[in-house]
Amino acid sequence: MQFKQIWRSSILLLSMVCASIIASSAIANDFRIETEIFVEDDSTPASSSLTLFSGTTVYDFLNHESSLGDITVFDVSRGRFVLIDAQRKLKTTITKDYLLKFLEQIKTQASDEVVARFVTPKLEQMFNPSTKTVTVASDHMTYQAIGIHAKWVPAIQKYRHFADWIARLNSTRVGNLPPYSRFELNRVMAEQKLLPKSIERTVLLDRVGLRKQVVRSEHSIHWQLTNSDRKRISSTGTLMAGCKEVSVNEFWNTQTQARK
């Protein structure tokens, strides 16, 4: 009898230790990225965001200093995005299949010039190991990124997976470009085991290169979530549960009208 009690106690203790290790491992792989976006030579950010990588979910808070900023939740395990308009208490769900079908439509419906420039561009890749600089360039667009090494290897693929899919999502917004050149940048960065410290994108707006648009993002990576981050994640779950679900078109139309 005493042996059985000791054996059961040992099994219970082992189970608790394993659960603790798994939980600690999940928390240890969480990280956060603060991003500022600059347009042209402006020293004031056009926008900012906070991205929290927590387990198999990524939370992206646009203009995160405000409690009414837009929120994007990427549920990796379910293969979907949930977009939240915190101010109007609206949400919509966009699946990976929806995004893939959208991009297929772009390929078939876009003009030959757009396809050649941005869907199937001829890209050149360069990497400077001394400065950790990755360049991906075509005749019409150039990405140049300065990278930093990740604290742990899983973060590289976590970030790449998110960056690829958020690029697909962003391509559905009116006025944004297809994501294919960004895919290549993400691939090369991951291949070199780097995360971005800064990314500069230059798009030529005419055939001769006299007009161009330059957008730069600055990224600050921290290798653990704060208590405030975890409270923000919890409150996002509560907010999401209380939001009205609308169609994708209704969600975009509501946001477009609000910005006029």
Residue, then its C-alpha position, 0 to 999 in steps of 0.5 A: m500500500q505504501f509503495k503504491q502511494i509513493w508511486r502515485s505521488s511520483i507520477l503526479l509530481l512528474s506530470m506537474v513537472c512536465a506541464s511546468i516545463i511545457a508552459s515555461s517553454a511556450i512562454a520562453n518562445d514568446f517575444r514582442i516587436e515594436t514597429e515604426i513606419f516612416v514615409e520618405d524623409d519624414s522623421t515623424p512616424a506615419s504609424s506604429s504597431l506592437t506585435l506580440f508572438s504568444g504561443t501559436t497566436v500573433y497579436d498586432f496592435l496598430n497605433h498601440e498607444s491608443s486603446l481604440g486602434d485596430i487589432t489583427v489576430f493571427d490564429v496560426s493553428r486555425g489558419r485565420f486572421v480576425l480583424i478587430d475595429a475596437q472603436r466600432k466594436l466590429k470584427t471580421t474573419i479572413t481565412k488563409d484560403y480566402l487570401l490565396k484565392f484573392l491572390e489567384q484573382i490578382k494574377t488572372q485579372a491584373s494587366d500584363e504590366v502589373v503582373a510583370r512588375f509586381v507578380t512575377p518580377k525578376l528579382e536579384q538577391m544580395f547579402n552583405p554578411s558584415t553589415k547583415t544587409v539583405t537586398v532584394a531588387s527588381d527593375h521597379m522595386t527594391y527592398q533593403a533590410i538590416g538584420i539582427h540575430a534571433k535569441w532563439v532559432p524558432a523565432i525566425q520561422k515564427y516571424r517569417h510565417f507571420a510576415d508572409w501571411i500579413a503581407r498577403l493580408n495587406s495586399t487585399r487593402v486598396g492601394n497596396l502592392p502584391p506581396y511577392s517581392r516581400f516573400e523573397l525578402n522574408r525567405v532570404m532573411a530566414e535563410q540567413k537566420l536574421l530578423p529585421k532591424s529595419i526595412e526600406r522599400t523603394v517603389l519606382l512610380d514611373r518608367v524612368g525612375l524620376r518619381k519614387q516612393v520610399v517607406r522605411s520601417e524600424h523594428s525593436i525586438h524584445w525577447q519576452l512579453t511584459n505583464s502589460d502585454r499579457k493583460r493586453i492579450s487577455s483584454t483582446g480576447t474579451l473585446m473580440a467576444g463582444c464585437k459584432e461579426v460582419s462580412v469582409n466587405e462590410f468591415w472594409n467599407t466601414q473603415t473606408q467611410a470612417r477615414k473620409 
